[in-house]
Amino acid sequence: MIGTAGAFAAAALIAGAVSAPVANATPQKSGHGGHGGYGSHDREARGAALAAARAEKKGIDWKDCPADWGLASPIQCGWVTVPLDYAKPNGKQIKLAVDRVGSTGTKGERQGSLVYNPGGPGGSGMRFPTRVTTKNPLYAKTAKAYDYVGFDPRGVGHSAPISCVDPQEFVKAPKADPVPDTEADKRAQRKLAAEYADGCYERSGEMLPQMTTPNTARDLDVIRAALGEKKLNYLGVSYGTYLGAVYGTLFPGHVRRMVVDSVVNPAKDNIWYQANLNQDIAFEGRWKDWQDWVAANDATYHLGDTRAKVQQRWETLRAAAKKSPIGGVLGPAELISFFQSAPYYDSAWAPTAQVWSQYAAGDTQALIDAAAPDMSDKAGNASAENGNAVYTAVECADAKWPTSWQRWDRDNTKLHEQYPFMTWANAWMNLPCATWKTKQQTPLNVKTGKGLPSVLIVQSTRDAATPYEGAVELHKRFKGSRLITEKGAGSHGVTGLKNPCINDRVDTYLLTGKVDHKDVTCAPHATPTP
């Protein structure tokens, strides 16, 4: 799993997982870079160049955003048209929603647009300009230089949204416990996963083969052209780092500045099956970090003064909810979905512990309010279903997944023994890829191409969703890149947290293009307070 914790039903999101395309030894004909070689990739490269030229000519007709988008003036919205299939640039077109807020500095300070992707796959970047309108101090300096631009990637939100199942059905609770007790439990989950894959095909079949990270990277280049920018300034978090890595590989000469934060390992053999297994291990480690913090703050939460006691209390809660769902709606699946936000984000440490503490003291309602689906929130439920559909579609289309159930069963059974918090929940979330109905690509070989500038890579060592090795791997592949390591921290998405050692370097890079002479290790940001 990736992306926003809690946005997807009972699963770990791989904070930025998506697959990359494969390069072979044949030289690329096109300077725009296909996946390498001739054939369809060359056609896609030409299609992308054609779409970008059209978009540059047309520009974006900026207007006030639709009232129900929740993006008030001075944020403006518009549309960028892209081919559904870049190999057929004159075929079916889809519209991508984009938004922006203008730079706050003088004309002389302005350096263009900064485009953002928050991850997923399936996350919307449309809230990005609100970092300026809410006057978030972390972004004050760069907001003087850049228009902040967000977009809904293909399939997401307002951009030709896809769907796999009725949203109200998708959020309905309680769901089956992800941890199987019997072979019958596994068969039931396999059936659900296959039905989900079928639903994606029935509801969104035309879009599915084109829901790849390389296509989203091509879309990003068309957006760049529509903005009137010769080169792209980009900030990607989580899966957004994989999107950045693929963009940098396909369009190295089109990058001006690129910051990637909390990095998906772009190695071809990691995308996406292995990425999810690695995530299960990292989630367990961060779950333990949180338990240690809860235990250290036992005077506040009264959940146990050692990690072992906190874990015992979790197991007791889980078992009780399995036997009789809390409030009739919270079983183990819903609890995992709620509690996984703590290993994801430090900002969730105190709120999650507080709700659990209230429950332990007899206030059941606090936990139900926090963790149960709100069946009346139809827009929110549609958004959650859409996010999960895109997550699945991109990961399944990006790479070839194992089709042998024996392999899934063996790998996840073994992992679960040592890393039980997330393993089976994550497995079932990804299992639709084993019976996917449309073509699965080979991941791109992410590498340095001609004209790629220094890319700034930011990563914490204990990140659960995108383990640290991913940043090291991308750093090796992008020559001249710089790695900033936040040691001993593990919150997913580092650039949005207050840590001057990191914030100042990100600002300097975006404002001047300068990086340190060598890689930098920063002390962790402040630990959350109860």
Order of alpha helices (4+ residues) and beta strands (2+ residues): alpha-beta-beta-beta-beta-alpha-alpha-beta-alpha-alpha-alpha-beta-alpha-beta-alpha-alpha-alpha-alpha-alpha-alpha-alpha-alpha-alpha-alpha-beta-alpha-beta-alpha-beta
